[in-house]
Amino acid sequence: MDDFIINSVCRTERDNASEYRKELPKVIDTILASMQDERCFAHINDEPIHFSTTVKEMIDKFREILFPGYFSSEKIDGANLVY
């Protein structure tokens, strides 16, 4: 009986994850489309944006983005490799 419950719960969670993955491209497209609105990035007066990231941190992030799987400890997921 316990095996049946465990298998059905795991299957349900796997199916839910699969459904979420199918929604991922639509969600990302919506976010990217919203960034086209220039009002989104307008500054108030001449106040500069606070910049607390160091150049090294930025380069490290760019390396993770440009070369997925080589400069991070995270596992690459085929569902979001396109992005």
mmCIF file of the N, C-alpha and C atoms, coordinates in Angstrom:
data_MODEL
# 
_entry.id   MODEL 
# 
loop_
_atom_site.group_PDB 
_atom_site.id 
_atom_site.type_symbol 
_atom_site.label_atom_id 
_atom_site.label_alt_id 
_atom_site.label_comp_id 
_atom_site.label_asym_id 
_atom_site.label_entity_id 
_atom_site.label_seq_id 
_atom_site.pdbx_PDB_ins_code 
_atom_site.Cartn_x 
_atom_site.Cartn_y 
_atom_site.Cartn_z 
_atom_site.occupancy 
_atom_site.B_iso_or_equiv 
_atom_site.pdbx_formal_charge 
_atom_site.auth_seq_id 
_atom_site.auth_comp_id 
_atom_site.auth_asym_id 
_atom_site.auth_atom_id 
_atom_site.pdbx_PDB_model_num 
ATOM 1   N N  . MET A 1 1  ? 0.831  -1.201 0.000   1.00 0.00 ? 1  MET A N  1 
ATOM 2   C CA . MET A 1 1  ? 0.000  0.000  0.000   1.00 0.00 ? 1  MET A CA 1 
ATOM 3   C C  . MET A 1 1  ? 0.865  1.252  0.000   1.00 0.00 ? 1  MET A C  1 
ATOM 4   N N  . ASP A 1 2  ? 1.917  1.267  0.834   1.00 0.00 ? 2  ASP A N  1 
ATOM 5   C CA . ASP A 1 2  ? 2.791  2.436  0.891   1.00 0.00 ? 2  ASP A CA 1 
ATOM 6   C C  . ASP A 1 2  ? 3.468  2.688  -0.448  1.00 0.00 ? 2  ASP A C  1 
ATOM 7   N N  . ASP A 1 3  ? 3.886  1.613  -1.133  1.00 0.00 ? 3  ASP A N  1 
ATOM 8   C CA . ASP A 1 3  ? 4.513  1.779  -2.447  1.00 0.00 ? 3  ASP A CA 1 
ATOM 9   C C  . ASP A 1 3  ? 3.546  2.422  -3.430  1.00 0.00 ? 3  ASP A C  1 
ATOM 10  N N  . PHE A 1 4  ? 2.301  2.043  -3.384  1.00 0.00 ? 4  PHE A N  1 
ATOM 11  C CA . PHE A 1 4  ? 1.301  2.639  -4.271  1.00 0.00 ? 4  PHE A CA 1 
ATOM 12  C C  . PHE A 1 4  ? 1.179  4.134  -4.009  1.00 0.00 ? 4  PHE A C  1 
ATOM 13  N N  . ILE A 1 5  ? 1.112  4.516  -2.751  1.00 0.00 ? 5  ILE A N  1 
ATOM 14  C CA . ILE A 1 5  ? 0.981  5.938  -2.392  1.00 0.00 ? 5  ILE A CA 1 
ATOM 15  C C  . ILE A 1 5  ? 2.229  6.705  -2.825  1.00 0.00 ? 5  ILE A C  1 
ATOM 16  N N  . ILE A 1 6  ? 3.397  6.152  -2.530  1.00 0.00 ? 6  ILE A N  1 
ATOM 17  C CA . ILE A 1 6  ? 4.650  6.823  -2.904  1.00 0.00 ? 6  ILE A CA 1 
ATOM 18  C C  . ILE A 1 6  ? 4.741  6.977  -4.417  1.00 0.00 ? 6  ILE A C  1 
ATOM 19  N N  . ASN A 1 7  ? 4.431  5.927  -5.161  1.00 0.00 ? 7  ASN A N  1 
ATOM 20  C CA . ASN A 1 7  ? 4.501  5.995  -6.623  1.00 0.00 ? 7  ASN A CA 1 
ATOM 21  C C  . ASN A 1 7  ? 3.507  6.995  -7.191  1.00 0.00 ? 7  ASN A C  1 
ATOM 22  N N  . SER A 1 8  ? 2.311  7.049  -6.633  1.00 0.00 ? 8  SER A N  1 
ATOM 23  C CA . SER A 1 8  ? 1.317  7.982  -7.163  1.00 0.00 ? 8  SER A CA 1 
ATOM 24  C C  . SER A 1 8  ? 1.688  9.422  -6.834  1.00 0.00 ? 8  SER A C  1 
ATOM 25  N N  . VAL A 1 9  ? 2.258  9.664  -5.655  1.00 0.00 ? 9  VAL A N  1 
ATOM 26  C CA . VAL A 1 9  ? 2.694  11.017 -5.288  1.00 0.00 ? 9  VAL A CA 1 
ATOM 27  C C  . VAL A 1 9  ? 3.857  11.443 -6.174  1.00 0.00 ? 9  VAL A C  1 
ATOM 28  N N  . CYS A 1 10 ? 4.835  10.559 -6.349  1.00 0.00 ? 10 CYS A N  1 
ATOM 29  C CA . CYS A 1 10 ? 5.988  10.892 -7.193  1.00 0.00 ? 10 CYS A CA 1 
ATOM 30  C C  . CYS A 1 10 ? 5.550  11.147 -8.628  1.00 0.00 ? 10 CYS A C  1 
ATOM 31  N N  . ARG A 1 11 ? 4.639  10.340 -9.138  1.00 0.00 ? 11 ARG A N  1 
ATOM 32  C CA . ARG A 1 11 ? 4.148  10.519 -10.498 1.00 0.00 ? 11 ARG A CA 1 
ATOM 33  C C  . ARG A 1 11 ? 3.433  11.854 -10.618 1.00 0.00 ? 11 ARG A C  1 
ATOM 34  N N  . THR A 1 12 ? 2.629  12.204 -9.618  1.00 0.00 ? 12 THR A N  1 
ATOM 35  C CA . THR A 1 12 ? 1.906  13.474 -9.643  1.00 0.00 ? 12 THR A CA 1 
ATOM 36  C C  . THR A 1 12 ? 2.884  14.643 -9.630  1.00 0.00 ? 12 THR A C  1 
ATOM 37  N N  . GLU A 1 13 ? 3.906  14.576 -8.790  1.00 0.00 ? 13 GLU A N  1 
ATOM 38  C CA . GLU A 1 13 ? 4.900  15.649 -8.737  1.00 0.00 ? 13 GLU A CA 1 
ATOM 39  C C  . GLU A 1 13 ? 5.654  15.750 -10.056 1.00 0.00 ? 13 GLU A C  1 
ATOM 40  N N  . ARG A 1 14 ? 5.980  14.610 -10.656 1.00 0.00 ? 14 ARG A N  1 
ATOM 41  C CA . ARG A 1 14 ? 6.682  14.605 -11.941 1.00 0.00 ? 14 ARG A CA 1 
ATOM 42  C C  . ARG A 1 14 ? 5.799  15.203 -13.030 1.00 0.00 ? 14 ARG A C  1 
ATOM 43  N N  . ASP A 1 15 ? 4.521  14.855 -13.031 1.00 0.00 ? 15 ASP A N  1 
ATOM 44  C CA . ASP A 1 15 ? 3.589  15.408 -14.014 1.00 0.00 ? 15 ASP A CA 1 
ATOM 45  C C  . ASP A 1 15 ? 3.435  16.912 -13.829 1.00 0.00 ? 15 ASP A C  1 
ATOM 46  N N  . ASN A 1 16 ? 3.360  17.365 -12.585 1.00 0.00 ? 16 ASN A N  1 
ATOM 47  C CA . ASN A 1 16 ? 3.262  18.804 -12.313 1.00 0.00 ? 16 ASN A CA 1 
ATOM 48  C C  . ASN A 1 16 ? 4.501  19.533 -12.819 1.00 0.00 ? 16 ASN A C  1 
ATOM 49  N N  . ALA A 1 17 ? 5.666  18.971 -12.561 1.00 0.00 ? 17 ALA A N  1 
ATOM 50  C CA . ALA A 1 17 ? 6.910  19.588 -13.029 1.00 0.00 ? 17 ALA A CA 1 
ATOM 51  C C  . ALA A 1 17 ? 6.919  19.663 -14.547 1.00 0.00 ? 17 ALA A C  1 
ATOM 52  N N  . SER A 1 18 ? 6.429  18.632 -15.194 1.00 0.00 ? 18 SER A N  1 
ATOM 53  C CA . SER A 1 18 ? 6.370  18.621 -16.658 1.00 0.00 ? 18 SER A CA 1 
ATOM 54  C C  . SER A 1 18 ? 5.453  19.716 -17.181 1.00 0.00 ? 18 SER A C  1 
ATOM 55  N N  . GLU A 1 19 ? 4.339  19.915 -16.521 1.00 0.00 ? 19 GLU A N  1 
ATOM 56  C CA . GLU A 1 19 ? 3.407  20.974 -16.928 1.00 0.00 ? 19 GLU A CA 1 
ATOM 57  C C  . GLU A 1 19 ? 4.032  22.351 -16.742 1.00 0.00 ? 19 GLU A C  1 
ATOM 58  N N  . TYR A 1 20 ? 4.752  22.546 -15.639 1.00 0.00 ? 20 TYR A N  1 
ATOM 59  C CA . TYR A 1 20 ? 5.413  23.835 -15.401 1.00 0.00 ? 20 TYR A CA 1 
ATOM 60  C C  . TYR A 1 20 ? 6.466  24.103 -16.468 1.00 0.00 ? 20 TYR A C  1 
ATOM 61  N N  . ARG A 1 21 ? 7.190  23.070 -16.854 1.00 0.00 ? 21 ARG A N  1 
ATOM 62  C CA . ARG A 1 21 ? 8.210  23.233 -17.890 1.00 0.00 ? 21 ARG A CA 1 
ATOM 63  C C  . ARG A 1 21 ? 7.595  23.649 -19.221 1.00 0.00 ? 21 ARG A C  1 
ATOM 64  N N  . LYS A 1 22 ? 6.422  23.153 -19.518 1.00 0.00 ? 22 LYS A N  1 
ATOM 65  C CA . LYS A 1 22 ? 5.747  23.537 -20.763 1.00 0.00 ? 22 LYS A CA 1 
ATOM 66  C C  . LYS A 1 22 ? 5.376  25.012 -20.757 1.00 0.00 ? 22 LYS A C  1 
ATOM 67  N N  . GLU A 1 23 ? 5.127  25.564 -19.573 1.00 0.00 ? 23 GLU A N  1 
ATOM 68  C CA . GLU A 1 23 ? 4.751  26.972 -19.443 1.00 0.00 ? 23 GLU A CA 1 
ATOM 69  C C  . GLU A 1 23 ? 5.956  27.910 -19.489 1.00 0.00 ? 23 GLU A C  1 
ATOM 70  N N  . LEU A 1 24 ? 7.144  27.388 -19.268 1.00 0.00 ? 24 LEU A N  1 
ATOM 71  C CA . LEU A 1 24 ? 8.345  28.211 -19.162 1.00 0.00 ? 24 LEU A CA 1 
ATOM 72  C C  . LEU A 1 24 ? 8.576  29.132 -20.363 1.00 0.00 ? 24 LEU A C  1 
ATOM 73  N N  . PRO A 1 25 ? 8.528  28.656 -21.602 1.00 0.00 ? 25 PRO A N  1 
ATOM 74  C CA . PRO A 1 25 ? 8.751  29.566 -22.739 1.00 0.00 ? 25 PRO A CA 1 
ATOM 75  C C  . PRO A 1 25 ? 7.753  30.721 -22.786 1.00 0.00 ? 25 PRO A C  1 
ATOM 76  N N  . LYS A 1 26 ? 6.503  30.458 -22.483 1.00 0.00 ? 26 LYS A N  1 
ATOM 77  C CA . LYS A 1 26 ? 5.480  31.508 -22.498 1.00 0.00 ? 26 LYS A CA 1 
ATOM 78  C C  . LYS A 1 26 ? 5.769  32.567 -21.432 1.00 0.00 ? 26 LYS A C  1 
ATOM 79  N N  . VAL A 1 27 ? 6.146  32.128 -20.248 1.00 0.00 ? 27 VAL A N  1 
ATOM 80  C CA . VAL A 1 27 ? 6.439  33.056 -19.155 1.00 0.00 ? 27 VAL A CA 1 
ATOM 81  C C  . VAL A 1 27 ? 7.652  33.916 -19.500 1.00 0.00 ? 27 VAL A C  1 
ATOM 82  N N  . ILE A 1 28 ? 8.690  33.298 -20.028 1.00 0.00 ? 28 ILE A N  1 
ATOM 83  C CA . ILE A 1 28 ? 9.895  34.046 -20.385 1.00 0.00 ? 28 ILE A CA 1 
ATOM 84  C C  . ILE A 1 28 ? 9.608  35.038 -21.503 1.00 0.00 ? 28 ILE A C  1 
ATOM 85  N N  . ASP A 1 29 ? 8.839  34.635 -22.504 1.00 0.00 ? 29 ASP A N  1 
ATOM 86  C CA . ASP A 1 29 ? 8.468  35.563 -23.579 1.00 0.00 ? 29 ASP A CA 1 
ATOM 87  C C  . ASP A 1 29 ? 7.693  36.757 -23.033 1.00 0.00 ? 29 ASP A C  1 
ATOM 88  N N  . THR A 1 30 ? 6.811  36.525 -22.073 1.00 0.00 ? 30 THR A N  1 
ATOM 89  C CA . THR A 1 30 ? 6.044  37.616 -21.465 1.00 0.00 ? 30 THR A CA 1 
ATOM 90  C C  . THR A 1 30 ? 6.965  38.582 -20.721 1.00 0.00 ? 30 THR A C  1 
ATOM 91  N N  . ILE A 1 31 ? 7.918  38.040 -19.979 1.00 0.00 ? 31 ILE A N  1 
ATOM 92  C CA . ILE A 1 31 ? 8.866  38.888 -19.254 1.00 0.00 ? 31 ILE A CA 1 
ATOM 93  C C  . ILE A 1 31 ? 9.702  39.706 -20.232 1.00 0.00 ? 31 ILE A C  1 
ATOM 94  N N  . LEU A 1 32 ? 10.207 39.066 -21.272 1.00 0.00 ? 32 LEU A N  1 
ATOM 95  C CA . LEU A 1 32 ? 11.027 39.781 -22.250 1.00 0.00 ? 32 LEU A CA 1 
ATOM 96  C C  . LEU A 1 32 ? 10.228 40.857 -22.973 1.00 0.00 ? 32 LEU A C  1 
ATOM 97  N N  . ALA A 1 33 ? 8.977  40.573 -23.286 1.00 0.00 ? 33 ALA A N  1 
ATOM 98  C CA . ALA A 1 33 ? 8.129  41.571 -23.949 1.00 0.00 ? 33 ALA A CA 1 
ATOM 99  C C  . ALA A 1 33 ? 7.898  42.770 -23.038 1.00 0.00 ? 33 ALA A C  1 
ATOM 100 N N  . SER A 1 34 ? 7.759  42.533 -21.745 1.00 0.00 ? 34 SER A N  1 
ATOM 101 C CA . SER A 1 34 ? 7.522  43.643 -20.817 1.00 0.00 ? 34 SER A CA 1 
ATOM 102 C C  . SER A 1 34 ? 8.743  44.549 -20.707 1.00 0.00 ? 34 SER A C  1 
ATOM 103 N N  . MET A 1 35 ? 9.910  44.031 -21.001 1.00 0.00 ? 35 MET A N  1 
ATOM 104 C CA . MET A 1 35 ? 11.129 44.828 -20.912 1.00 0.00 ? 35 MET A CA 1 
ATOM 105 C C  . MET A 1 35 ? 11.288 45.779 -22.093 1.00 0.00 ? 35 MET A C  1 
ATOM 106 N N  . GLN A 1 36 ? 10.467 45.626 -23.118 1.00 0.00 ? 36 GLN A N  1 
ATOM 107 C CA . GLN A 1 36 ? 10.536 46.519 -24.272 1.00 0.00 ? 36 GLN A CA 1 
ATOM 108 C C  . GLN A 1 36 ? 9.947  47.889 -23.964 1.00 0.00 ? 36 GLN A C  1 
ATOM 109 N N  . ASP A 1 37 ? 9.188  47.982 -22.893 1.00 0.00 ? 37 ASP A N  1 
ATOM 110 C CA . ASP A 1 37 ? 8.569  49.245 -22.497 1.00 0.00 ? 37 ASP A CA 1 
ATOM 111 C C  . ASP A 1 37 ? 9.634  50.149 -21.877 1.00 0.00 ? 37 ASP A C  1 
ATOM 112 N N  . GLU A 1 38 ? 9.957  51.256 -22.555 1.00 0.00 ? 38 GLU A N  1 
ATOM 113 C CA . GLU A 1 38 ? 11.016 52.151 -22.084 1.00 0.00 ? 38 GLU A CA 1 
ATOM 114 C C  . GLU A 1 38 ? 10.684 52.789 -20.736 1.00 0.00 ? 38 GLU A C  1 
ATOM 115 N N  . ARG A 1 39 ? 9.408  52.911 -20.412 1.00 0.00 ? 39 ARG A N  1 
ATOM 116 C CA . ARG A 1 39 ? 9.034  53.494 -19.122 1.00 0.00 ? 39 ARG A CA 1 
ATOM 117 C C  . ARG A 1 39 ? 9.512  52.631 -17.965 1.00 0.00 ? 39 ARG A C  1 
ATOM 118 N N  . CYS A 1 40 ? 9.707  51.369 -18.224 1.00 0.00 ? 40 CYS A N  1 
ATOM 119 C CA . CYS A 1 40 ? 10.131 50.428 -17.188 1.00 0.00 ? 40 CYS A CA 1 
ATOM 120 C C  . CYS A 1 40 ? 11.509 50.782 -16.635 1.00 0.00 ? 40 CYS A C  1 
ATOM 121 N N  . PHE A 1 41 ? 12.348 51.385 -17.460 1.00 0.00 ? 41 PHE A N  1 
ATOM 122 C CA . PHE A 1 41 ? 13.721 51.656 -17.055 1.00 0.00 ? 41 PHE A CA 1 
ATOM 123 C C  . PHE A 1 41 ? 14.018 53.144 -16.906 1.00 0.00 ? 41 PHE A C  1 
ATOM 124 N N  . ALA A 1 42 ? 12.991 53.955 -16.778 1.00 0.00 ? 42 ALA A N  1 
ATOM 125 C CA . ALA A 1 42 ? 13.189 55.398 -16.650 1.00 0.00 ? 42 ALA A CA 1 
ATOM 126 C C  . ALA A 1 42 ? 13.720 55.735 -15.260 1.00 0.00 ? 42 ALA A C  1 
ATOM 127 N N  . HIS A 1 43 ? 14.691 56.630 -15.217 1.00 0.00 ? 43 HIS A N  1 
ATOM 128 C CA . HIS A 1 43 ? 15.236 57.093 -13.945 1.00 0.00 ? 43 HIS A CA 1 
ATOM 129 C C  . HIS A 1 43 ? 14.424 58.282 -13.452 1.00 0.00 ? 43 HIS A C  1 
ATOM 130 N N  . ILE A 1 44 ? 14.382 58.438 -12.149 1.00 0.00 ? 44 ILE A N  1 
ATOM 131 C CA . ILE A 1 44 ? 13.735 59.605 -11.553 1.00 0.00 ? 44 ILE A CA 1 
ATOM 132 C C  . ILE A 1 44 ? 14.809 60.662 -11.378 1.00 0.00 ? 44 ILE A C  1 
ATOM 133 N N  . ASN A 1 45 ? 14.595 61.818 -11.982 1.00 0.00 ? 45 ASN A N  1 
ATOM 134 C CA . ASN A 1 45 ? 15.584 62.902 -11.974 1.00 0.00 ? 45 ASN A CA 1 
ATOM 135 C C  . ASN A 1 45 ? 16.901 62.391 -12.559 1.00 0.00 ? 45 ASN A C  1 
ATOM 136 N N  . ASP A 1 46 ? 18.010 62.821 -12.007 1.00 0.00 ? 46 ASP A N  1 
ATOM 137 C CA . ASP A 1 46 ? 19.314 62.387 -12.505 1.00 0.00 ? 46 ASP A CA 1 
ATOM 138 C C  . ASP A 1 46 ? 19.998 61.428 -11.536 1.00 0.00 ? 46 ASP A C  1 
ATOM 139 N N  . GLU A 1 47 ? 19.227 60.796 -10.699 1.00 0.00 ? 47 GLU A N  1 
ATOM 140 C CA . GLU A 1 47 ? 19.776 59.896 -9.683  1.00 0.00 ? 47 GLU A CA 1 
ATOM 141 C C  . GLU A 1 47 ? 20.279 58.613 -10.351 1.00 0.00 ? 47 GLU A C  1 
ATOM 142 N N  . PRO A 1 48 ? 21.559 58.275 -10.181 1.00 0.00 ? 48 PRO A N  1 
ATOM 143 C CA . PRO A 1 48 ? 22.076 57.050 -10.802 1.00 0.00 ? 48 PRO A CA 1 
ATOM 144 C C  . PRO A 1 48 ? 21.567 55.802 -10.073 1.00 0.00 ? 48 PRO A C  1 
ATOM 145 N N  . ILE A 1 49 ? 21.559 54.720 -10.784 1.00 0.00 ? 49 ILE A N  1 
ATOM 146 C CA . ILE A 1 49 ? 21.180 53.441 -10.179 1.00 0.00 ? 49 ILE A CA 1 
ATOM 147 C C  . ILE A 1 49 ? 22.314 52.991 -9.254  1.00 0.00 ? 49 ILE A C  1 
ATOM 148 N N  . HIS A 1 50 ? 21.957 52.512 -8.081  1.00 0.00 ? 50 HIS A N  1 
ATOM 149 C CA . HIS A 1 50 ? 22.948 52.002 -7.135  1.00 0.00 ? 50 HIS A CA 1 
ATOM 150 C C  . HIS A 1 50 ? 23.594 50.755 -7.733  1.00 0.00 ? 50 HIS A C  1 
ATOM 151 N N  . PHE A 1 51 ? 24.880 50.728 -7.765  1.00 0.00 ? 51 PHE A N  1 
ATOM 152 C CA . PHE A 1 51 ? 25.604 49.633 -8.385  1.00 0.00 ? 51 PHE A CA 1 
ATOM 153 C C  . PHE A 1 51 ? 26.525 48.994 -7.352  1.00 0.00 ? 51 PHE A C  1 
ATOM 154 N N  . SER A 1 52 ? 26.134 47.850 -6.816  1.00 0.00 ? 52 SER A N  1 
ATOM 155 C CA . SER A 1 52 ? 26.928 47.223 -5.763  1.00 0.00 ? 52 SER A CA 1 
ATOM 156 C C  . SER A 1 52 ? 27.683 45.990 -6.240  1.00 0.00 ? 52 SER A C  1 
ATOM 157 N N  . THR A 1 53 ? 27.490 45.602 -7.497  1.00 0.00 ? 53 THR A N  1 
ATOM 158 C CA . THR A 1 53 ? 28.161 44.419 -8.016  1.00 0.00 ? 53 THR A CA 1 
ATOM 159 C C  . THR A 1 53 ? 29.570 44.783 -8.480  1.00 0.00 ? 53 THR A C  1 
ATOM 160 N N  . THR A 1 54 ? 30.538 43.975 -8.104  1.00 0.00 ? 54 THR A N  1 
ATOM 161 C CA . THR A 1 54 ? 31.905 44.230 -8.539  1.00 0.00 ? 54 THR A CA 1 
ATOM 162 C C  . THR A 1 54 ? 32.102 43.723 -9.959  1.00 0.00 ? 54 THR A C  1 
ATOM 163 N N  . VAL A 1 55 ? 33.148 44.200 -10.596 1.00 0.00 ? 55 VAL A N  1 
ATOM 164 C CA . VAL A 1 55 ? 33.453 43.773 -11.963 1.00 0.00 ? 55 VAL A CA 1 
ATOM 165 C C  . VAL A 1 55 ? 33.701 42.267 -11.998 1.00 0.00 ? 55 VAL A C  1 
ATOM 166 N N  . LYS A 1 56 ? 34.400 41.742 -10.999 1.00 0.00 ? 56 LYS A N  1 
ATOM 167 C CA . LYS A 1 56 ? 34.663 40.300 -10.961 1.00 0.00 ? 56 LYS A CA 1 
ATOM 168 C C  . LYS A 1 56 ? 33.360 39.508 -10.882 1.00 0.00 ? 56 LYS A C  1 
ATOM 169 N N  . GLU A 1 57 ? 32.419 39.946 -10.056 1.00 0.00 ? 57 GLU A N  1 
ATOM 170 C CA . GLU A 1 57 ? 31.131 39.258 -9.947  1.00 0.00 ? 57 GLU A CA 1 
ATOM 171 C C  . GLU A 1 57 ? 30.398 39.289 -11.279 1.00 0.00 ? 57 GLU A C  1 
ATOM 172 N N  . MET A 1 58 ? 30.469 40.423 -11.978 1.00 0.00 ? 58 MET A N  1 
ATOM 173 C CA . MET A 1 58 ? 29.803 40.532 -13.281 1.00 0.00 ? 58 MET A CA 1 
ATOM 174 C C  . MET A 1 58 ? 30.434 39.575 -14.290 1.00 0.00 ? 58 MET A C  1 
ATOM 175 N N  . ILE A 1 59 ? 31.757 39.517 -14.325 1.00 0.00 ? 59 ILE A N  1 
ATOM 176 C CA . ILE A 1 59 ? 32.441 38.620 -15.259 1.00 0.00 ? 59 ILE A CA 1 
ATOM 177 C C  . ILE A 1 59 ? 32.099 37.170 -14.942 1.00 0.00 ? 59 ILE A C  1 
ATOM 178 N N  . ASP A 1 60 ? 32.067 36.823 -13.662 1.00 0.00 ? 60 ASP A N  1 
ATOM 179 C CA . ASP A 1 60 ? 31.699 35.460 -13.269 1.00 0.00 ? 60 ASP A CA 1 
ATOM 180 C C  . ASP A 1 60 ? 30.293 35.108 -13.744 1.00 0.00 ? 60 ASP A C  1 
ATOM 181 N N  . LYS A 1 61 ? 29.355 36.040 -13.613 1.00 0.00 ? 61 LYS A N  1 
ATOM 182 C CA . LYS A 1 61 ? 27.981 35.788 -14.065 1.00 0.00 ? 61 LYS A CA 1 
ATOM 183 C C  . LYS A 1 61 ? 27.921 35.650 -15.584 1.00 0.00 ? 61 LYS A C  1 
ATOM 184 N N  . PHE A 1 62 ? 28.651 36.522 -16.300 1.00 0.00 ? 62 PHE A N  1 
ATOM 185 C CA . PHE A 1 62 ? 28.678 36.432 -17.761 1.00 0.00 ? 62 PHE A CA 1 
ATOM 186 C C  . PHE A 1 62 ? 29.241 35.086 -18.210 1.00 0.00 ? 62 PHE A C  1 
ATOM 187 N N  . ARG A 1 63 ? 30.280 34.614 -17.527 1.00 0.00 ? 63 ARG A N  1 
ATOM 188 C CA . ARG A 1 63 ? 30.855 33.310 -17.874 1.00 0.00 ? 63 ARG A CA 1 
ATOM 189 C C  . ARG A 1 63 ? 29.829 32.200 -17.677 1.00 0.00 ? 63 ARG A C  1 
ATOM 190 N N  . GLU A 1 64 ? 29.063 32.260 -16.599 1.00 0.00 ? 64 GLU A N  1 
ATOM 191 C CA . GLU A 1 64 ? 28.029 31.249 -16.357 1.00 0.00 ? 64 GLU A CA 1 
ATOM 192 C C  . GLU A 1 64 ? 26.977 31.268 -17.457 1.00 0.00 ? 64 GLU A C  1 
ATOM 193 N N  . ILE A 1 65 ? 26.628 32.484 -17.922 1.00 0.00 ? 65 ILE A N  1 
ATOM 194 C CA . ILE A 1 65 ? 25.594 32.627 -18.948 1.00 0.00 ? 65 ILE A CA 1 
ATOM 195 C C  . ILE A 1 65 ? 26.116 32.193 -20.315 1.00 0.00 ? 65 ILE A C  1 
ATOM 196 N N  . LEU A 1 66 ? 27.317 32.643 -20.665 1.00 0.00 ? 66 LEU A N  1 
ATOM 197 C CA . LEU A 1 66 ? 27.861 32.360 -21.989 1.00 0.00 ? 66 LEU A CA 1 
ATOM 198 C C  . LEU A 1 66 ? 28.318 30.915 -22.152 1.00 0.00 ? 66 LEU A C  1 
ATOM 199 N N  . PHE A 1 67 ? 28.752 30.298 -21.067 1.00 0.00 ? 67 PHE A N  1 
ATOM 200 C CA . PHE A 1 67 ? 29.261 28.935 -21.119 1.00 0.00 ? 67 PHE A CA 1 
ATOM 201 C C  . PHE A 1 67 ? 28.551 28.073 -20.081 1.00 0.00 ? 67 PHE A C  1 
ATOM 202 N N  . PRO A 1 68 ? 27.261 27.784 -20.306 1.00 0.00 ? 68 PRO A N  1 
ATOM 203 C CA . PRO A 1 68 ? 26.486 27.037 -19.301 1.00 0.00 ? 68 PRO A CA 1 
ATOM 204 C C  . PRO A 1 68 ? 27.092 25.663 -19.018 1.00 0.00 ? 68 PRO A C  1 
ATOM 205 N N  . GLY A 1 69 ? 27.205 25.372 -17.734 1.00 0.00 ? 69 GLY A N  1 
ATOM 206 C CA . GLY A 1 69 ? 27.713 24.081 -17.310 1.00 0.00 ? 69 GLY A CA 1 
ATOM 207 C C  . GLY A 1 69 ? 29.208 24.045 -17.048 1.00 0.00 ? 69 GLY A C  1 
ATOM 208 N N  . TYR A 1 70 ? 29.954 25.050 -17.502 1.00 0.00 ? 70 TYR A N  1 
ATOM 209 C CA . TYR A 1 70 ? 31.403 25.054 -17.326 1.00 0.00 ? 70 TYR A CA 1 
ATOM 210 C C  . TYR A 1 70 ? 31.870 25.860 -16.116 1.00 0.00 ? 70 TYR A C  1 
ATOM 211 N N  . PHE A 1 71 ? 31.161 26.919 -15.763 1.00 0.00 ? 71 PHE A N  1 
ATOM 212 C CA . PHE A 1 71 ? 31.625 27.808 -14.697 1.00 0.00 ? 71 PHE A CA 1 
ATOM 213 C C  . PHE A 1 71 ? 30.622 27.925 -13.555 1.00 0.00 ? 71 PHE A C  1 
ATOM 214 N N  . SER A 1 72 ? 29.801 26.926 -13.365 1.00 0.00 ? 72 SER A N  1 
ATOM 215 C CA . SER A 1 72 ? 28.874 26.931 -12.237 1.00 0.00 ? 72 SER A CA 1 
ATOM 216 C C  . SER A 1 72 ? 28.780 25.522 -11.676 1.00 0.00 ? 72 SER A C  1 
ATOM 217 N N  . SER A 1 73 ? 28.341 25.439 -10.452 1.00 0.00 ? 73 SER A N  1 
ATOM 218 C CA . SER A 1 73 ? 28.214 24.127 -9.815  1.00 0.00 ? 73 SER A CA 1 
ATOM 219 C C  . SER A 1 73 ? 26.820 23.543 -10.001 1.00 0.00 ? 73 SER A C  1 
ATOM 220 N N  . GLU A 1 74 ? 25.944 24.297 -10.677 1.00 0.00 ? 74 GLU A N  1 
ATOM 221 C CA . GLU A 1 74 ? 24.574 23.838 -10.867 1.00 0.00 ? 74 GLU A CA 1 
ATOM 222 C C  . GLU A 1 74 ? 24.479 22.887 -12.055 1.00 0.00 ? 74 GLU A C  1 
ATOM 223 N N  . LYS A 1 75 ? 23.550 21.975 -11.968 1.00 0.00 ? 75 LYS A N  1 
ATOM 224 C CA . LYS A 1 75 ? 23.298 21.031 -13.044 1.00 0.00 ? 75 LYS A CA 1 
ATOM 225 C C  . LYS A 1 75 ? 22.486 21.726 -14.135 1.00 0.00 ? 75 LYS A C  1 
ATOM 226 N N  . ILE A 1 76 ? 22.839 21.496 -15.381 1.00 0.00 ? 76 ILE A N  1 
ATOM 227 C CA . ILE A 1 76 ? 22.105 22.095 -16.496 1.00 0.00 ? 76 ILE A CA 1 
ATOM 228 C C  . ILE A 1 76 ? 20.836 21.296 -16.737 1.00 0.00 ? 76 ILE A C  1 
ATOM 229 N N  . ASP A 1 77 ? 19.751 21.999 -16.925 1.00 0.00 ? 77 ASP A N  1 
ATOM 230 C CA . ASP A 1 77 ? 18.461 21.382 -17.195 1.00 0.00 ? 77 ASP A CA 1 
ATOM 231 C C  . ASP A 1 77 ? 18.102 21.664 -18.650 1.00 0.00 ? 77 ASP A C  1 
ATOM 232 N N  . GLY A 1 78 ? 17.859 20.635 -19.418 1.00 0.00 ? 78 GLY A N  1 
ATOM 233 C CA . GLY A 1 78 ? 17.546 20.791 -20.835 1.00 0.00 ? 78 GLY A CA 1 
ATOM 234 C C  . GLY A 1 78 ? 16.341 21.663 -21.106 1.00 0.00 ? 78 GLY A C  1 
ATOM 235 N N  . ALA A 1 79 ? 15.437 21.778 -20.136 1.00 0.00 ? 79 ALA A N  1 
ATOM 236 C CA . ALA A 1 79 ? 14.224 22.577 -20.337 1.00 0.00 ? 79 ALA A CA 1 
ATOM 237 C C  . ALA A 1 79 ? 14.533 24.057 -20.447 1.00 0.00 ? 79 ALA A C  1 
ATOM 238 N N  . ASN A 1 80 ? 15.589 24.528 -19.801 1.00 0.00 ? 80 ASN A N  1 
ATOM 239 C CA . ASN A 1 80 ? 15.885 25.956 -19.858 1.00 0.00 ? 80 ASN A CA 1 
ATOM 240 C C  . ASN A 1 80 ? 17.212 26.264 -20.534 1.00 0.00 ? 80 ASN A C  1 
ATOM 241 N N  . LEU A 1 81 ? 17.815 25.293 -21.191 1.00 0.00 ? 81 LEU A N  1 
ATOM 242 C CA . LEU A 1 81 ? 19.084 25.502 -21.878 1.00 0.00 ? 81 LEU A CA 1 
ATOM 243 C C  . LEU A 1 81 ? 18.950 26.526 -22.997 1.00 0.00 ? 81 LEU A C  1 
ATOM 244 N N  . VAL A 1 82 ? 17.795 26.598 -23.628 1.00 0.00 ? 82 VAL A N  1 
ATOM 245 C CA . VAL A 1 82 ? 17.559 27.552 -24.714 1.00 0.00 ? 82 VAL A CA 1 
ATOM 246 C C  . VAL A 1 82 ? 17.739 28.975 -24.225 1.00 0.00 ? 82 VAL A C  1 
ATOM 247 N N  . TYR A 1 83 ? 17.417 29.232 -22.962 1.00 0.00 ? 83 TYR A N  1 
ATOM 248 C CA . TYR A 1 83 ? 17.436 30.589 -22.435 1.00 0.00 ? 83 TYR A CA 1 
ATOM 249 C C  . TYR A 1 83 ? 18.759 30.908 -21.795 1.00 0.00 ? 83 TYR A C  1 
# 
